[in-house]
Amino acid sequence: MTTSVDMVVAGSTVRVLVDPTRTTAPGVPTLGPSIGEYPCYDTVSYARMTDDEERNRRFRAALARLAAGRVVLDIGTGADLLWARESVRYGARRVVAVEAMEESFHRAGTWLAEPGAGERITLLRGVSTELDIAPRAEVCVAEIIGSLAGAEGVAAVLADARRRHLAPDAVVVPHRCVTLAAPVAFRRLLGGAPVAFAADSLGYLRTIFEWHGSPFDVRLRVKDPARDALLGGGQVVEVLDLNGHLPLEQRRSVRLTIDRPGVVDGVLTWLRLWCLPDGEPLDALRVASNWASVYFPLFDSEHPVEAGDTLDLTVTSTLGEDGTHPDYHLDAVLRTSTGTRSASHSSPYRGGGFRHHPVHRHLFP
């Protein structure tokens, strides 16, 4: 059962389709907007990150190996000052922690009262690309990785940090992350539940729309998607080597092969991340973590496919209007025994249209 909820944004009413019975609970497929790239973190979202043991044990292992005796820069420290405090625990000589969001900055400041924290941690308000930071750091913790690896602007942020904030041989944590994509049908990702936003996603939608000044076609975040909805293995469509070559813009083409009969209308993307070169990767589709998957619609309707059919996909990321966060564009060609169909989808960081695709027209009736 779904219901329509009217939301007032910038003086206009936006109608949103909601499943009031569904909230973001562990193991339950749920739909919401992608939030990591927008300033809409709250106590719930911070708690999910702080309690994310799959993420945390990998970051801790990296800091345990790298932090002792070094100067650490923590970009996007968050309300819990987590990696700054962990760096101190693992022996960092000094930590500079940077937080842009005002409320998160003030909450982070309360942690400085912990024994030993105030002496070794300097907390700065702002974005690292606009701050002068000294001395240069030997380790950088940049947990500004999105469900789409580059969505939070980590490439541009680290390019600036390498120039101005980091020592020449500085090491960045995480070490590497990629975005994978696989062919899917959207409705099947939700495991039989109605195609509607989870009830507890409305606050995030409102915050994103108010930040933007108007509604737009948000990226669709699917938490705990039904795994049997994927009709093929994932292929890498975005690569971020945070300790290597890190382009600000990229374009990758892959061929996704259908491995069983079904229907396809788009692709599901998800994150895979390494905190150390020899460490166990975190695959956001296969372990319970704070990161979710993002669905991109391509075709206006579902198309039947058989094993051996292919979806040729090109994913392009270019810097958005703020010079930091990327815009994404997808081009696809589906090849089946009944013919060839082409489609494309644009997902800018901000701007773009509203209710352009049938999926968004359904969700915002």
Phi, psi and omega per residue, in radians:
M1 nan 2.248 3.098
T2 -2.054 2.841 3.084
T3 -2.465 2.702 3.085
S4 -1.722 2.305 3.140
V5 -2.054 2.290 3.099
D6 -1.569 2.248 -3.114
M7 -2.148 2.247 3.123
V8 -1.608 2.122 -3.132
V9 -2.292 2.102 3.105
A10 0.890 0.716 3.076
G11 1.457 -0.042 3.135
S12 -2.009 2.632 3.129
T13 -1.660 2.238 3.101
V14 -2.011 2.223 3.108
R15 -1.654 2.285 -3.051
V16 -2.161 2.340 3.098
L17 -1.514 2.170 -3.006
V18 -2.238 2.498 2.954
D19 -1.746 1.749 -3.041
P20 -1.189 -0.246 -3.130
T21 -1.522 -0.143 -2.994
R22 -2.036 2.243 3.011
T23 -2.225 2.937 -3.065
T24 -1.328 1.554 3.131
A25 -1.963 2.662 -3.114
P26 -1.002 2.305 3.057
G27 1.408 -0.040 -3.110
V28 -1.822 2.125 3.101
P29 -1.062 2.168 -3.130
T30 -2.428 2.693 -3.100
L31 -2.011 2.370 3.051
G32 -2.708 3.135 3.050
P33 -1.402 2.645 2.989
S34 -1.204 2.189 -2.980
I35 -1.987 -0.306 -2.988
G36 -1.047 -0.560 -3.082
E37 -1.494 -0.001 -3.076
Y38 -2.102 2.707 -3.085
P39 -1.411 1.165 -3.098
C40 -2.314 0.510 3.087
Y41 -1.252 2.457 3.093
D42 -2.357 -3.051 -3.083
T43 -1.077 -0.586 -3.135
V44 -1.192 -0.834 -3.112
S45 -1.162 -0.639 3.076
Y46 -1.158 -0.699 3.130
A47 -1.085 -0.668 3.118
R48 -1.086 -0.661 3.120
M49 -1.260 -0.796 -3.108
T50 -1.104 -0.543 -3.121
D51 -1.631 0.087 -3.069
D52 -1.429 1.613 -3.045
E53 -1.241 -0.533 3.085
E54 -1.079 -0.759 3.077
R55 -1.205 -0.858 -2.928
N56 -1.150 -0.680 -3.093
R57 -1.192 -0.505 3.102
R58 -1.273 -0.753 3.104
F59 -1.153 -0.704 3.128
R60 -1.095 -0.716 3.127
A61 -1.060 -0.680 3.113
A62 -1.176 -0.775 -3.141
L63 -1.172 -0.625 3.109
A64 -1.071 -0.569 3.136
R65 -1.463 -0.522 -2.891
L66 -1.951 -0.440 -2.886
A67 -1.412 -0.503 -2.946
A68 -0.985 2.195 3.068
G69 1.302 0.104 -3.042
R70 -1.976 2.849 2.996
V71 -1.531 2.230 -3.076
V72 -2.030 2.372 3.011
L73 -1.900 2.144 3.132
D74 -1.906 1.832 -3.094
I75 -1.633 2.123 -3.093
G76 1.345 0.933 -2.993
T77 -1.148 -0.499 3.106
G78 1.425 3.057 -3.043
A79 -1.182 -0.400 -3.085
D80 -1.692 -0.001 3.101
L81 0.900 0.594 -2.864
L82 -1.083 -0.976 -3.027
W83 -1.321 -0.436 3.007
A84 -1.117 -0.817 3.135
R85 -1.158 -0.685 3.111
E86 -1.163 -0.611 3.094
S87 -1.084 -0.740 3.078
V88 -1.091 -0.742 -3.128
R89 -1.062 -0.560 3.141
Y90 -1.648 0.261 2.930
G91 1.708 0.246 3.108
A92 -1.027 2.441 3.121
R93 -1.237 -0.670 3.140
R94 -2.736 2.570 3.112
V95 -2.284 2.308 2.965
V96 -1.910 2.080 -3.099
A97 -1.937 2.313 -3.054
V98 -2.089 2.298 3.102
E99 -2.447 2.281 -3.070
A100 -1.555 -0.626 -3.038
M101 -1.360 2.266 -2.994
E102 -1.055 -0.865 -3.098
E103 -1.111 -0.731 3.124
S104 -1.114 -0.677 3.114
F105 -1.047 -0.803 -3.109
H106 -1.191 -0.660 3.094
R107 -1.173 -0.667 3.105
A108 -1.082 -0.613 -3.125
G109 -1.066 -0.471 -3.131
T110 -1.175 -0.411 3.129
W111 -1.279 -0.291 -3.111
L112 -1.200 -0.217 3.089
A113 -1.338 -0.182 3.098
E114 -1.082 2.530 3.131
P115 -0.947 2.195 3.092
G116 1.501 -0.321 -3.067
A117 -1.236 -0.825 -3.064
G118 -1.083 -0.521 -3.114
E119 -1.303 -0.525 -3.021
R120 -1.989 -0.156 -3.122
I121 -1.967 2.239 2.989
T122 -1.905 2.133 -3.105
L123 -1.808 2.168 -3.120
L124 -2.040 2.466 3.089
R125 -1.695 2.247 3.081
G126 2.426 -3.021 3.057
V127 -1.791 2.491 -3.008
S128 -1.084 -0.476 -3.122
T129 -1.254 -0.189 -3.130
E130 -2.031 0.083 -3.094
L131 -1.918 2.669 2.942
D132 -1.758 2.174 -3.029
I133 -2.205 2.258 3.100
A134 -2.502 2.644 -0.088
P135 -1.286 3.027 3.104
R136 -1.157 2.427 -3.071
A137 -1.494 2.610 3.097
E138 -1.709 -0.322 3.060
V139 -2.355 2.404 3.094
C140 -2.185 2.143 3.000
V141 -1.715 2.010 -3.094
A142 -2.136 1.376 3.124
E143 -1.542 1.087 3.057
I144 -2.106 0.890 3.139
I145 -1.820 2.285 -3.095
G146 -1.684 3.080 3.013
S147 -1.078 -0.576 2.755
L148 -1.591 2.177 -2.895
A149 -0.869 -0.772 -3.039
G150 -1.661 0.069 -2.933
A151 -1.109 -0.478 -3.102
E152 -1.553 0.128 3.024
G153 1.492 0.390 -3.048
V154 -1.089 -0.568 -3.114
A155 -1.119 -0.839 3.139
A156 -1.179 -0.685 -3.136
V157 -1.110 -0.772 -3.109
L158 -1.292 -0.549 3.057
A159 -1.054 -0.742 3.082
D160 -1.174 -0.741 -3.136
A161 -1.093 -0.696 3.104
R162 -1.056 -0.681 -3.132
R163 -1.243 -0.682 -2.885
R164 -2.095 -0.406 -2.968
H165 -2.053 -0.317 -2.986
L166 -1.957 2.581 3.012
A167 -1.160 2.719 -3.080
P168 -0.969 -0.590 -3.114
D169 -1.811 0.386 -3.102
A170 -1.094 2.580 3.127
V171 -1.912 2.370 -3.130
V172 -1.836 2.414 3.011
V173 -2.058 2.151 0.143
P174 -1.346 2.926 -3.089
H175 -1.429 -0.726 -3.042
R176 -2.724 2.563 3.000
C177 -2.612 2.611 -3.133
V178 -2.364 2.767 2.986
T179 -1.901 2.310 3.093
L180 -1.928 2.772 3.119
A181 -2.417 2.569 3.090
A182 -2.522 2.640 -3.139
P183 -1.308 2.431 -3.109
V184 -2.616 2.960 2.863
A185 -1.961 2.236 -2.959
F186 -0.974 -0.861 -3.026
R187 -1.088 -0.463 -3.113
R188 -1.370 -0.307 3.104
L189 -1.149 -0.460 -3.060
L190 -1.584 0.165 3.002
G191 1.082 0.624 3.118
G192 1.605 -0.143 3.092
A193 -1.326 2.768 3.108
P194 -1.053 2.604 3.068
V195 -1.389 1.641 -3.088
A196 -2.791 2.756 3.121
F197 -1.240 2.519 3.004
A198 -1.118 2.584 -3.055
A199 -1.021 -0.646 -3.075
D200 -1.469 0.166 3.059
S201 -1.631 -0.165 -3.049
L202 -1.087 -0.675 3.135
G203 -1.085 -0.676 3.113
Y204 -1.199 -0.714 3.076
L205 -1.008 -0.811 -3.126
R206 -1.067 -0.794 -3.111
T207 -1.095 -0.751 3.135
I208 -1.122 -0.787 -3.135
F209 -1.135 -0.693 3.127
E210 -1.186 -0.683 3.057
W211 -1.044 -0.712 -3.106
H212 -1.322 -0.480 -3.096
G213 1.646 -0.068 3.128
S214 -3.003 2.827 3.068
P215 -1.237 2.675 3.038
F216 -2.676 3.001 -3.078
D217 -1.364 1.654 -3.104
V218 -1.173 2.706 2.978
R219 -1.205 2.448 -2.982
L220 -1.715 1.935 -3.081
R221 -1.622 2.113 3.130
V222 -1.937 1.967 3.116
K223 -1.568 2.283 3.135
D224 0.941 0.980 -3.122
P225 -1.137 2.675 3.059
A226 -1.137 2.059 -3.010
R227 -1.169 -0.483 -3.121
D228 -1.293 -0.037 3.070
A229 -1.320 -0.388 -3.122
L230 -1.325 2.245 -3.085
L231 -1.787 0.315 3.116
G232 -3.107 2.880 3.095
G233 -1.254 2.771 -3.118
G234 -1.382 2.524 3.027
Q235 -2.086 2.559 -3.081
V236 -1.322 2.191 -3.132
V237 -2.090 -0.031 3.084
E238 -2.697 2.352 -3.107
V239 -2.270 2.260 3.062
L240 -2.201 1.819 3.029
D241 -1.637 1.710 -2.989
L242 -1.276 -0.264 3.041
N243 -1.964 0.330 3.134
G244 -2.437 -2.545 3.116
H245 -1.230 2.165 -3.036
L246 -2.259 1.521 -3.103
P247 -1.215 2.559 3.097
L248 -1.314 -0.458 3.132
E249 -2.378 2.609 3.131
Q250 -2.681 2.835 -3.140
R251 -2.487 2.181 -3.110
R252 -2.335 2.382 3.119
S253 -2.060 2.360 3.137
V254 -2.421 2.815 3.007
R255 -1.944 2.075 3.094
L256 -1.701 2.114 -3.102
T257 -1.742 2.227 3.109
I258 -1.237 2.303 -3.084
D259 -1.884 -0.033 3.067
R260 -2.845 2.823 -3.113
P261 -1.109 2.603 3.108
G262 3.014 -2.725 3.072
V263 -2.312 2.621 -3.081
V264 -2.304 2.379 2.968
D265 -2.353 -0.074 -3.137
G266 -3.025 -2.811 3.132
V267 -2.295 2.618 2.999
L268 -1.817 2.336 3.102
T269 -2.041 2.632 3.122
W270 -2.698 2.953 -3.003
L271 -1.739 2.468 2.879
R272 -2.242 2.313 -2.943
L273 -2.424 2.417 3.037
W274 -2.046 2.221 3.062
C275 -1.517 -0.484 3.063
L276 -2.262 2.596 -3.114
P277 -0.968 -0.623 -3.113
D278 -1.806 0.248 -3.094
G279 -1.523 2.863 3.081
E280 -1.240 2.213 3.135
P281 -1.263 2.648 2.983
L282 -1.690 2.144 3.082
D283 -1.913 1.928 -2.996
A284 -1.164 -0.262 3.100
L285 -1.495 -0.348 -2.985
R286 -1.979 -0.167 3.073
V287 -2.257 2.719 3.107
A288 -1.388 1.984 -3.135
S289 -2.542 3.049 3.114
N290 -1.143 -0.513 -3.131
W291 -1.319 2.522 3.128
A292 -2.094 -2.971 3.094
S293 -1.832 2.786 3.091
V294 -2.172 2.237 3.106
Y295 -1.684 2.312 3.037
F296 -1.996 2.099 3.059
P297 -1.287 2.507 3.086
L298 -2.142 -1.011 -3.060
F299 -1.674 2.665 -3.114
D300 -1.276 -0.269 3.127
S301 -2.627 2.943 3.131
E302 -1.310 2.442 3.116
H303 -2.071 2.243 3.105
P304 -1.115 2.472 3.106
V305 -2.397 2.764 3.092
E306 -2.168 2.831 3.076
A307 -0.976 2.317 -3.124
G308 1.720 -0.313 3.011
D309 -1.126 2.792 -3.065
T310 -2.297 2.659 3.012
L311 -2.179 1.900 3.072
D312 -1.475 2.116 -3.011
L313 -2.174 2.306 3.021
T314 -2.105 2.188 3.123
V315 -2.010 2.176 -3.124
T316 -2.066 2.311 3.020
S317 -2.091 2.283 3.106
T318 -2.273 2.637 -3.130
L319 -1.095 2.317 3.101
G320 -1.321 -3.026 -3.010
E321 -1.143 -0.382 3.126
D322 -1.506 -0.039 3.105
G323 1.315 0.115 -3.113
T324 -2.199 -0.952 -3.061
H325 -1.509 2.375 -3.104
P326 -1.425 2.621 2.862
D327 -1.649 2.536 -3.136
Y328 -2.008 2.485 3.057
H329 -2.375 2.326 -3.122
L330 -2.068 2.339 2.998
D331 -2.119 2.406 -3.066
A332 -2.470 2.580 3.007
V333 -2.289 2.049 3.106
L334 -1.687 2.179 -3.116
R335 -2.025 2.033 3.122
T336 -2.259 3.073 3.140
S337 -1.161 -0.333 -3.121
T338 -1.667 -0.034 3.104
G339 2.482 -3.001 -3.098
T340 -2.102 2.358 3.124
R341 -2.282 2.399 3.139
S342 -1.939 2.651 3.123
A343 -2.741 2.831 3.066
S344 -2.606 2.829 3.124
H345 -2.673 2.317 3.088
S346 -1.947 2.406 -3.136
S347 -2.356 1.452 3.119
P348 -1.270 2.731 3.088
Y349 -1.064 -0.781 3.005
R350 -2.529 2.858 -3.032
G351 1.482 -2.774 -3.085
G352 1.404 -3.093 -3.023
G353 -1.658 3.137 3.114
F354 -2.273 2.262 -3.137
R355 1.122 0.635 -3.133
H356 -1.341 -0.575 -3.080
H357 -1.859 2.623 3.117
P358 -0.931 -0.599 3.120
V359 -1.099 -0.766 3.138
H360 -1.256 -0.565 3.064
R361 -1.161 -0.578 3.072
H362 -1.194 -0.768 -3.074
L363 -1.308 -0.450 3.096
F364 -2.134 1.296 -2.980
P365 -1.218 nan nan
